[in-house]
């Protein structure tokens, strides 16, 4: 690791390649109060990778994440001993001007097939896997429903354990029944999952207020979201209610492919292409060479879409991947624009489809 003023930290690492994990490669274990997290929390640009191999060293602008990393390091340091956070402390605050978390709509419509249509609203930091809220529309036996995962303290809980989520906004509060999710997950929202019908009055607080506090009942602190939630969650709920009648607005409507192929993959192959581990992991630098915003998604081995980041025009981000992995790039409204399967020895992919 090296910061923008030349400080260097070298650690022993071991290689990981976990199932259902789009990021494999070197992993290090560090102290919460050590110099590594201090560098991530204070340096504007950090370069990391394998020592003495420049091709595997990547630089990242971490300015937007500094407050979040500092708070993470403090919370992790608390967990080593008896100095647990005081329940009287104010909730963790998240929003564009505080921690860089913004609401991102994901809208991928398949004409005539509502079960293949993807509607999501995600609260996270662009270009990272830092997610705090993920709302997904799906079709239940009685019609559309919404699964909403909320980051919360689930220390000591087991996967699927029933838990309650306390919601407070606009001088009102409610308690919603849910379950603990993603306890040991490397990616996604670790916390509480609730499933609500579209007509549930809880949406008046969850989607109707710009300032909402969410706390797992019995957990530490909580999270206060100060963001543009109503501007994203409102349209998301309307789309979910009408998921069977939505039509593609530009872009290509994806249909099932006949087989995977190396390199560029058109969106018409979306649906049956899934990732596999076929070779030695290597780093690919994704460059947004288009004139528009692009979501970056990984297709897992079961064919599920995993949101991993986003790129503004001209921006780039690098990931450790595999020749058998499938990546997808979609526009702001969520329409698939391009898919890609890395090729061994090719270290850069330019996203070019407008």
SULBEL-V90353 format. One record per helix or strand of 3 or more residues. SS is the DSSP state (alpha for helix, beta for strand). FROM is the first residue (numbers start at 1). TO is the last residue. If there is no record, write none. Layout:
BEGIN
SS&FROM&TO  SS&FROM&TO
END
This chain:
BEGIN
beta&14&16  beta&25&27  alpha&35&42  beta&45&49  alpha&54&56  beta&57&61  alpha&63&78  beta&92&94  beta&101&108  beta&118&125  beta&131&140  beta&143&151  beta&162&169  beta&172&181  beta&191&197  alpha&203&206  beta&211&216  beta&223&226  alpha&229&241  alpha&243&245  beta&263&265  alpha&267&269  beta&282&288  beta&294&299  beta&305&311  beta&316&321  beta&326&330  beta&336&341  beta&348&351
END
